[in-house]
Amino acid sequence: MTYGSPPSTKFPEPITLTS
């Protein structure tokens, strides 16, 4: 899975996966 933001943090931005 890839995110728009760098994987520096667990949840860099509010993504639709798991809060």
HTML snippet that shows the backbone in 3Dmol.js (N, CA, C, O; Angstrom):
<script src="https://3Dmol.org/build/3Dmol-min.js"></script>
<div id="view" style="width:600px;height:400px;position:relative"></div>
<script>
const pdb = `
ATOM      1  N   MET A   1       0.834  -1.205   0.000  1.00  0.00           N
ATOM      2  CA  MET A   1       0.000   0.000   0.000  1.00  0.00           C
ATOM      3  C   MET A   1       0.868   1.254   0.000  1.00  0.00           C
ATOM      4  O   MET A   1       1.871   1.337   0.709  1.00  0.00           O
ATOM      5  N   THR A   2       0.468   2.204  -0.792  1.00  0.00           N
ATOM      6  CA  THR A   2       1.261   3.430  -0.888  1.00  0.00           C
ATOM      7  C   THR A   2       0.425   4.639  -0.484  1.00  0.00           C
ATOM      8  O   THR A   2      -0.785   4.679  -0.708  1.00  0.00           O
ATOM      9  N   TYR A   3       1.078   5.601   0.102  1.00  0.00           N
ATOM     10  CA  TYR A   3       0.374   6.812   0.555  1.00  0.00           C
ATOM     11  C   TYR A   3       0.920   8.026  -0.188  1.00  0.00           C
ATOM     12  O   TYR A   3       2.034   8.004  -0.710  1.00  0.00           O
ATOM     13  N   GLY A   4       0.120   9.075  -0.224  1.00  0.00           N
ATOM     14  CA  GLY A   4       0.537  10.302  -0.908  1.00  0.00           C
ATOM     15  C   GLY A   4       1.671  10.967  -0.161  1.00  0.00           C
ATOM     16  O   GLY A   4       2.482  11.682  -0.749  1.00  0.00           O
ATOM     17  N   SER A   5       1.726  10.726   1.146  1.00  0.00           N
ATOM     18  CA  SER A   5       2.770  11.334   1.961  1.00  0.00           C
ATOM     19  C   SER A   5       3.817  10.289   2.316  1.00  0.00           C
ATOM     20  O   SER A   5       3.535   9.091   2.301  1.00  0.00           O
ATOM     21  N   PRO A   6       5.020  10.739   2.635  1.00  0.00           N
ATOM     22  CA  PRO A   6       6.108   9.843   2.989  1.00  0.00           C
ATOM     23  C   PRO A   6       5.753   8.998   4.211  1.00  0.00           C
ATOM     24  O   PRO A   6       5.112   9.494   5.139  1.00  0.00           O
ATOM     25  N   PRO A   7       6.161   7.733   4.222  1.00  0.00           N
ATOM     26  CA  PRO A   7       5.860   6.816   5.322  1.00  0.00           C
ATOM     27  C   PRO A   7       6.657   7.132   6.580  1.00  0.00           C
ATOM     28  O   PRO A   7       7.093   6.226   7.291  1.00  0.00           O
ATOM     29  N   SER A   8       6.844   8.422   6.852  1.00  0.00           N
ATOM     30  CA  SER A   8       7.596   8.825   8.037  1.00  0.00           C
ATOM     31  C   SER A   8       6.776   8.529   9.286  1.00  0.00           C
ATOM     32  O   SER A   8       7.293   8.079  10.308  1.00  0.00           O
ATOM     33  N   THR A   9       5.479   8.799   9.164  1.00  0.00           N
ATOM     34  CA  THR A   9       4.587   8.575  10.305  1.00  0.00           C
ATOM     35  C   THR A   9       3.596   7.471   9.964  1.00  0.00           C
ATOM     36  O   THR A   9       3.371   7.163   8.794  1.00  0.00           O
ATOM     37  N   LYS A  10       3.016   6.887  10.984  1.00  0.00           N
ATOM     38  CA  LYS A  10       2.064   5.811  10.745  1.00  0.00           C
ATOM     39  C   LYS A  10       0.872   6.336   9.946  1.00  0.00           C
ATOM     40  O   LYS A  10       0.419   5.699   8.995  1.00  0.00           O
ATOM     41  N   PHE A  11       0.374   7.504  10.346  1.00  0.00           N
ATOM     42  CA  PHE A  11      -0.755   8.098   9.631  1.00  0.00           C
ATOM     43  C   PHE A  11      -0.462   9.561   9.326  1.00  0.00           C
ATOM     44  O   PHE A  11      -0.910  10.455  10.043  1.00  0.00           O
ATOM     45  N   PRO A  12       0.304   9.799   8.245  1.00  0.00           N
ATOM     46  CA  PRO A  12       0.673  11.155   7.835  1.00  0.00           C
ATOM     47  C   PRO A  12      -0.562  12.007   7.546  1.00  0.00           C
ATOM     48  O   PRO A  12      -0.592  13.194   7.871  1.00  0.00           O
ATOM     49  N   GLU A  13      -1.571  11.404   6.941  1.00  0.00           N
ATOM     50  CA  GLU A  13      -2.798  12.138   6.629  1.00  0.00           C
ATOM     51  C   GLU A  13      -3.995  11.228   6.834  1.00  0.00           C
ATOM     52  O   GLU A  13      -3.861  10.005   6.786  1.00  0.00           O
ATOM     53  N   PRO A  14      -5.163  11.812   7.063  1.00  0.00           N
ATOM     54  CA  PRO A  14      -6.394  11.052   7.269  1.00  0.00           C
ATOM     55  C   PRO A  14      -6.761  10.199   6.061  1.00  0.00           C
ATOM     56  O   PRO A  14      -7.488  10.643   5.172  1.00  0.00           O
ATOM     57  N   ILE A  15      -6.255   8.981   6.039  1.00  0.00           N
ATOM     58  CA  ILE A  15      -6.516   8.104   4.914  1.00  0.00           C
ATOM     59  C   ILE A  15      -7.663   7.153   5.223  1.00  0.00           C
ATOM     60  O   ILE A  15      -8.004   6.934   6.385  1.00  0.00           O
ATOM     61  N   THR A  16      -8.247   6.596   4.188  1.00  0.00           N
ATOM     62  CA  THR A  16      -9.364   5.684   4.391  1.00  0.00           C
ATOM     63  C   THR A  16      -8.848   4.264   4.558  1.00  0.00           C
ATOM     64  O   THR A  16      -8.900   3.458   3.629  1.00  0.00           O
ATOM     65  N   LEU A  17      -8.350   3.969   5.750  1.00  0.00           N
ATOM     66  CA  LEU A  17      -7.839   2.629   6.032  1.00  0.00           C
ATOM     67  C   LEU A  17      -8.197   2.246   7.458  1.00  0.00           C
ATOM     68  O   LEU A  17      -9.035   1.378   7.703  1.00  0.00           O
ATOM     69  N   THR A  18      -7.529   2.926   8.400  1.00  0.00           N
ATOM     70  CA  THR A  18      -7.798   2.681   9.810  1.00  0.00           C
ATOM     71  C   THR A  18      -7.281   3.831  10.648  1.00  0.00           C
ATOM     72  O   THR A  18      -6.140   4.261  10.485  1.00  0.00           O
ATOM     73  N   SER A  19      -8.104   4.323  11.533  1.00  0.00           N
ATOM     74  CA  SER A  19      -7.710   5.463  12.353  1.00  0.00           C
ATOM     75  C   SER A  19      -6.943   4.997  13.574  1.00  0.00           C
ATOM     76  O   SER A  19      -6.524   5.818  14.391  1.00  0.00           O
TER      77      SER A  19
END
`;
const viewer = $3Dmol.createViewer("view");
viewer.addModel(pdb, "pdb");
viewer.setStyle({}, {cartoon: {color: "spectrum"}});
viewer.zoomTo();
viewer.render();
</script>
